[in-house]
């Protein structure tokens, strides 16, 4: 009733596919993309002055990073987007991005 699970994709939750050598290495919501722990800690320290973030700060940092990332990916060329994702995420190599 109140907590119905929506089966359709929300426009506020963009999905992303990452590829390397024509193989899909990640498919899912951008908000769930695996970020490097060092990135989360660095940004938590910058935003909250918290070098060892709690779950609340980790979630807030993740949300902010992925929102900023979406804007950059929309504006960037493929090669720039791939490099940005490799810098932030746990994937070592990415050569193609599809945003949905």
C-alpha positions as a Python dict, from the first residue, in 0.01 Angstrom:
ca = {
    (1, 'X'): (0, 0, 0),
    (2, 'X'): (235, 275, 118),
    (3, 'X'): (557, 99, 30),
    (4, 'X'): (483, -31, -316),
    (5, 'X'): (795, -125, -503),
    (6, 'X'): (798, 44, -841),
    (7, 'X'): (906, -188, -1116),
    (8, 'X'): (977, 87, -1368),
    (9, 'X'): (1292, 295, -1373),
    (10, 'X'): (1265, 638, -1217),
    (11, 'X'): (1391, 927, -1431),
    (12, 'X'): (1579, 1048, -1124),
    (13, 'X'): (1777, 725, -1113),
    (14, 'X'): (1974, 703, -1434),
    (15, 'X'): (2125, 369, -1520),
    (16, 'X'): (2466, 321, -1670),
    (17, 'X'): (2648, 52, -1862),
    (18, 'X'): (3027, 38, -1866),
    (19, 'X'): (3222, -161, -2121),
    (20, 'X'): (3578, -271, -2178),
    (21, 'X'): (3676, -456, -2497),
    (22, 'X'): (3308, -487, -2595),
    (23, 'X'): (3228, -664, -2266),
    (24, 'X'): (2982, -512, -2021),
    (25, 'X'): (3169, -479, -1690),
    (26, 'X'): (2894, -293, -1502),
    (27, 'X'): (2523, -244, -1554),
    (28, 'X'): (2303, -76, -1296),
    (29, 'X'): (2199, 250, -1142),
    (30, 'X'): (2460, 524, -1141),
    (31, 'X'): (2391, 577, -770),
    (32, 'X'): (2509, 219, -701),
    (33, 'X'): (2831, 230, -899),
    (34, 'X'): (3124, 101, -690),
    (35, 'X'): (3328, 404, -585),
    (36, 'X'): (3680, 377, -451),
    (37, 'X'): (3690, 393, -73),
    (38, 'X'): (3969, 649, -93),
    (39, 'X'): (3744, 878, -300),
    (40, 'X'): (3462, 851, -47),
    (41, 'X'): (3699, 924, 243),
    (42, 'X'): (3863, 1219, 66),
    (43, 'X'): (3528, 1374, -22),
    (44, 'X'): (3389, 1309, 326),
    (45, 'X'): (3688, 1487, 472),
    (46, 'X'): (3633, 1777, 232),
    (47, 'X'): (3255, 1806, 286),
    (48, 'X'): (3224, 1712, 654),
    (49, 'X'): (3579, 1730, 790),
    (50, 'X'): (3536, 1358, 861),
    (51, 'X'): (3830, 1140, 746),
    (52, 'X'): (3662, 822, 876),
    (53, 'X'): (3302, 868, 759),
    (54, 'X'): (3005, 701, 921),
    (55, 'X'): (2736, 541, 705),
    (56, 'X'): (2535, 864, 695),
    (57, 'X'): (2831, 1065, 567),
    (58, 'X'): (2925, 788, 322),
    (59, 'X'): (2573, 791, 180),
    (60, 'X'): (2567, 1170, 153),
    (61, 'X'): (2907, 1175, -18),
    (62, 'X'): (2805, 896, -258),
    (63, 'X'): (2490, 1085, -353),
    (64, 'X'): (2679, 1407, -414),
    (65, 'X'): (2954, 1237, -616),
    (66, 'X'): (2708, 1050, -838),
    (67, 'X'): (2495, 1361, -897),
    (68, 'X'): (2803, 1560, -1000),
    (69, 'X'): (2925, 1264, -1204),
    (70, 'X'): (2599, 1249, -1399),
    (71, 'X'): (2632, 1613, -1501),
    (72, 'X'): (2993, 1563, -1608),
    (73, 'X'): (2915, 1246, -1802),
    (74, 'X'): (2636, 1417, -1995),
    (75, 'X'): (2869, 1701, -2092),
    (76, 'X'): (3188, 1500, -2152),
    (77, 'X'): (3310, 1309, -2453),
    (78, 'X'): (3344, 930, -2419),
    (79, 'X'): (3719, 934, -2351),
    (80, 'X'): (3686, 1201, -2080),
    (81, 'X'): (3395, 1019, -1919),
    (82, 'X'): (3584, 689, -1918),
    (83, 'X'): (3886, 849, -1752),
    (84, 'X'): (3669, 1022, -1493),
    (85, 'X'): (3498, 694, -1404),
    (86, 'X'): (3831, 511, -1381),
    (87, 'X'): (3953, 780, -1140),
    (88, 'X'): (3645, 751, -916),
    (89, 'X'): (3542, 387, -945),
    (90, 'X'): (3696, 50, -878),
    (91, 'X'): (3717, -37, -1249),
    (92, 'X'): (4067, -34, -1393),
    (93, 'X'): (3971, -4, -1759),
    (94, 'X'): (3663, 140, -1929),
    (95, 'X'): (3638, 224, -2297),
    (96, 'X'): (3266, 289, -2349),
    (97, 'X'): (2979, 434, -2145),
    (98, 'X'): (2606, 419, -2209),
    (99, 'X'): (2379, 634, -1992),
    (100, 'X'): (2008, 549, -1989),
}
